[in-house]
């Protein structure tokens, strides 16, 4: 059984605007910010209370969400478990 939510990954269409929202408006703590030159994208790790994180990604022109995992919007949710093998 999952213990808690580990992280949520979100792809932003406007990185700077999204970063301001999560950091300045919501007050989330920046854990790490990386610019990935090969992908022309940022990855910003933010921490909420209890250690849950948001991974904020950006891409130059993300496609609209259909089934493409690099599209704008929620990318995935990750749950923490005690023993992954026991969960399978």
C-alpha positions in Angstrom: 0.0 0.0 0.0 1.4 3.5 -0.9 2.7 5.4 2.2 2.3 8.8 0.8 2.5 10.9 -2.4 6.2 11.3 -3.3 6.0 13.9 -6.2 3.9 15.3 -8.9 5.4 16.2 -12.3 3.9 19.1 -14.2 4.9 20.5 -17.6 4.6 24.3 -17.8 3.9 26.2 -21.0 5.3 29.4 -19.4 8.2 28.5 -17.1 8.8 31.9 -15.5 5.2 32.5 -14.8 4.7 29.0 -13.3 7.9 29.4 -11.2 6.6 32.7 -9.8 3.3 31.1 -8.9 4.7 28.1 -7.1 7.5 30.0 -5.3 6.2 33.6 -4.7 2.5 32.9 -4.4 2.3 29.5 -2.9 5.7 29.8 -1.0 7.1 26.4 -2.0 10.8 25.9 -1.3 13.2 25.5 -4.3 15.2 22.3 -3.9 17.0 22.4 -7.2 16.7 24.2 -10.5 18.5 22.9 -13.6 18.6 24.1 -17.2 18.9 21.2 -19.6 20.7 22.6 -22.6 20.2 19.5 -24.8 16.4 19.8 -24.3 16.2 23.6 -24.1 14.2 23.1 -20.9 14.2 23.8 -17.2 13.5 21.3 -14.4 12.6 22.9 -11.1 12.2 20.7 -8.0 9.9 22.3 -5.3 9.1 21.0 -1.8 5.8 21.1 0.0 5.3 20.4 3.7 5.9 16.8 4.6 8.6 16.4 1.9 6.2 16.0 -1.1 7.7 17.5 -4.2 6.5 19.1 -7.4 8.7 18.6 -10.5 8.1 21.6 -12.7 9.3 21.0 -16.3 9.4 23.4 -19.2 9.8 22.7 -22.9 10.0 25.3 -25.8 6.8 24.3 -27.5 5.0 21.4 -25.6 2.3 19.8 -27.6 -1.2 19.8 -26.3 -2.0 16.8 -24.1 -3.3 13.8 -26.0 -1.1 10.9 -25.1 2.4 12.4 -25.5 4.2 12.3 -22.1 6.1 15.6 -22.9 2.8 17.6 -23.4 1.7 20.5 -21.2 -0.1 19.6 -18.0 0.2 16.9 -15.4 2.9 14.4 -16.3 2.5 11.9 -13.5 2.0 11.2 -9.8 4.4 9.1 -7.9 3.6 7.3 -4.7 6.1 6.2 -2.0 5.9 2.6 -0.8 7.7 0.6 1.8 8.6 -2.4 -0.4 8.0 -2.1 -4.2 8.3 -5.9 -4.7 5.6 -6.5 -2.1 3.2 -4.2 -4.1 3.5 -6.1 -7.3 
